[in-house]
């Protein structure tokens, strides 16, 4: 495979986009001069951000049970299971000080991305020391962690097993199809944990706090902004800025990608300001992949707004000297912060060693997994139920109605005939009788991210030749490689590398593997970037195709046979629908449907092939059935295997 000519184009495109959002926000912050200005800003970002989180409108019964207790000197640990949604069990440990003479303060502790969840020795250490200081602490297992693995005993689970973040991203992309955001599901588990905590007679409802590290720092930030009942928050090893994350090529977890938040003009600091002037400790680490420069910058921005609100002392910053994690330095900073606001006194440093318990001592279930709990449901069960509900409600659309829907959704009416650059030719099958030349044209459908049109022929072209009829092929991964099978056809054959494929396949991102379909690959990352900006990676690919068709038509091609393979089959089908006048459409290895991608526990189809909330409106079979002269060849299932008919 050739080195991508425009391998940095998508990265630099998003760097520019996120810098623009951040700079415009800085201007708005700089314009704040008075307390009234600050209050209006806080109310505005709170309303904007809350609009992203669609939480259940009603709270179902918690049905909480205590399955056992570990009695330790001066405190006990209760093993709690509650239901955040009907039959969706959440496993938790409640640490309670002994000999409580009056109601005690409490902390909701949210775990980071450790497979052990609440059993992690680091998190146990924090909970034990907080309990010895006089707090009750509820620590919950996140989805896919601790006792809440979601993909045990399912076919092909090796794709995700052993990695909670892989499970999260699998669930996240499937939820997107039914217009749900995984971060809201995670936050709801924590909110229902708070509900349980406040039912306990030992708890002082006016002194309830929240903290967590890494992914738990994310969920501390999100849950804090969603909830009015917390008195203070201390997110650790999450807060930086989205600008730094994008500049640093940092792919983030599904729950860390609030859909459309950057389109609202928000930066990460606004997640904190949404509850200003609530007391806040921002914790980071010097050598964190969440850039500590962004941590400090966000702190300064938040502090200025707090100052305008007359509460400058309510926000604090602590950056530890080590790597990503809830280190002793950060834990002790957290102890001191909460003590200042709770009135707790006593020893606020940790002993040299804190004795922790074995996982089996903390388990809520004998099996150690909710998988084996009678009557339980997993997240995917809710996803399928939502998909069924949406399918029953969906209206039937005529081909014209469907075309209009996607045309509006993809802003396809704004596409002009693109300017193109002539690139150097490539050769395939060189020094053989099947030698062919690939002539290459960089189409500026969107100037920052060229789509590369390739013509396969016996000789090189340094202009776009005119003709009446052509095949336009949209590849699965790379048109230069995949055009080989078209080399001997008598027709004029073009391939188009849409953004993210072939010539624009990113060079950045994680370097330990360049596998396209890895859960944290550049493809996933840039799909998330689009989503934060309220855009769609798939829509952008469709616009690339429509731009190429316009250019070919401008050069005399009146008969265009559109073809797509694998991942290219989806934008090809959508482009054919919107265009409405292609001579034929041939799709190799197309998926069955978007709906099928959530019906099976595992799908290899990436998030970049999906549209947020699309199953509210339509599905791929509706698109296929609306196409004239369609030929489907060897459809693929969720594992990219041919479907037996």
Phi, psi and omega in degrees: 000139179287153175294130181301125181295323183245043186293344178255001190294317183290319178302311182291329175301312182286327173303314178297317181297311184286329173295321180297315177300314182295319181293319178296321178293319178301322178295320179294318179295320181295334181281351179284123184237337187231170176300318179299318177302314182295318180296320178294320179297313180300314180297321181294311182291327177298313180297318179298311185290321179298333180293341181282330189263103176267098180265160176305141181282341179230150177261123178280163178303139180289329182048044185287140176225150172256118185265358179167168182221137170255119181265121179240163176301121174076358175199165176227160178238116176267140181261110191246138168235126173230165180253114179284331172224165183306118177066016173258099187281140174243123179266139186209159169242134176248113176271126183229128176295147174275162174060042178287124180266338177212171182302139186252157173291162184219157180226132167270121183250122184250128186283150169278193187277062172257135180299332182287341182060232184294346181277350181307133182295327177297314182287325173301316181302315179296314183295318181297314181291324175297319180295320178295336177278350176116007179264149161272139184231124174255115177247128186246149173284125172292162171307133177074016179224160179061244181260017188237035176301141185254352188233027173287144173061033173241151179300141175062029182290349178298342177297329185236336185300143182090002180213111179295327181290326175295319176298316180301314184289329174295311178297321184297315182289328177290321176296325180302325182298332178256019174067036175245150181247123185302326178300327178291325177294318178296317180295322181296321174304317181290320179298318178290330172297320175298319177302315179297314182301319183285348173280342183286133183291343183283346195265135171276108186296340181274353182231065178242130189234171181218140175210164178179164186237144177059241175301329174289331173292322174301309185288333171298314180299313183290313182296322178299318182287334180279341190247136176272349193267352178279143180267339179193161182219149179220081176285135182241138172054047171220314188293122169213236169216151176295329176302312179296318179303315182289317177301325184269010177061034187266106172289143183238167184284160186306319182287347181267011183239078178295120184299129173076006187292325179286331175296335177278000179084016185264152170241174185302324179300336179290335174298328178277318182292340180300339178242018177297142006259040178303137179306138191212131171243120177264121182247137176217186176225147182300319184252040181272144172291339166280102194308120182294337174298317177294326177300313180293319180297317179295319177303314182297320178296314181295318181300320181296318178293317176302321180297317178297332179274002180076025184224042184303326183284354181280349180240134182227160180229136171220123176245115181288168187269006191235211186268176178307125178150160180275073183291168179303321180302314183287323178298317182291326174297322178294317179303314183293322179297309182294326179298321179297329184261339181264340184084005178292138178236165180123198185287121183247014173243157182273150171292170181303324178221142174243121181287122179252170184257157175288150182307321182295338177284339184256352184296141176274340184234142179303322181284341183080008180212136177294343177311324186260013179274127183299132175081001183288156171238153174254169180303318183297333177295321177291322180298315179296319178299317177297319179297320177298316180298316180294321180297321180292330182271342187296137176277150174282134181247141171287162177305321179293319178296319179294320177299315180297321180300309182288328177299317177291315183299321185263002182053045186286340180289347183270002185276125177256167174297120189281149167290149177226152175253148179263118181263171180289143181289162173237159176241144172235150183054040182298149179062028173227164178299342182263019180303131176225154179254136175258109173274139192233135182227122182270110184270128181263063172300318170231113194308325184287337184231091180295145165260138188254116178269131185234132179250124179263125183203179180277345181222164182276145174241133176249017170215163179275108185290151179266150176195179179264322188230144178204152167267132174246112188254129178253115190281169171286311182228326186199120185288328180302313179291316188281341179288348183306321183289347178265000192300327185261005179288145180284341182286161169288126185236123173249145166247151179231115171276100175289171184304138179087356184236143172060248186293339177249015176299123190298143175269341184270200184082191181302134186261350184290337175208141179255017180298125187299322190263012175298148185300333180243030180288170177302327181296313176298314183301313184285333171297321178293319178301314177303316184295319178297329179274007180073023182244186180221128176299316180298317179300320180295322177295320178297318178297325175301316181294315180297324176296319178296319178298317178301318180295316178297318178298322179294342179255022170096359181280105181262349182232099183249122178260108185270134182223145178215151181233137175055237180298331178287344182291329183288306177296329178297314180297318181292322177295320178297320178298312183293318181295313173080000185218026174287148184292325177199164177226126176238122182243118175262134172057039176284152176288162176295311186188165169292322180302320181295336181290343177251351181287324176268147180303323185244131169226135176274346177300125187280164179301332180293347177266001189245162177235132181299125175071015186297330183287355169289336191243317187193182177213167185301321177303327175297321178294311181302316183291345180269355183269138176274145176053048180268135173236122179255128183234118173052071177296154179254149173270196184288347179251015181064031172259147179295139180276126178282127181262000000 
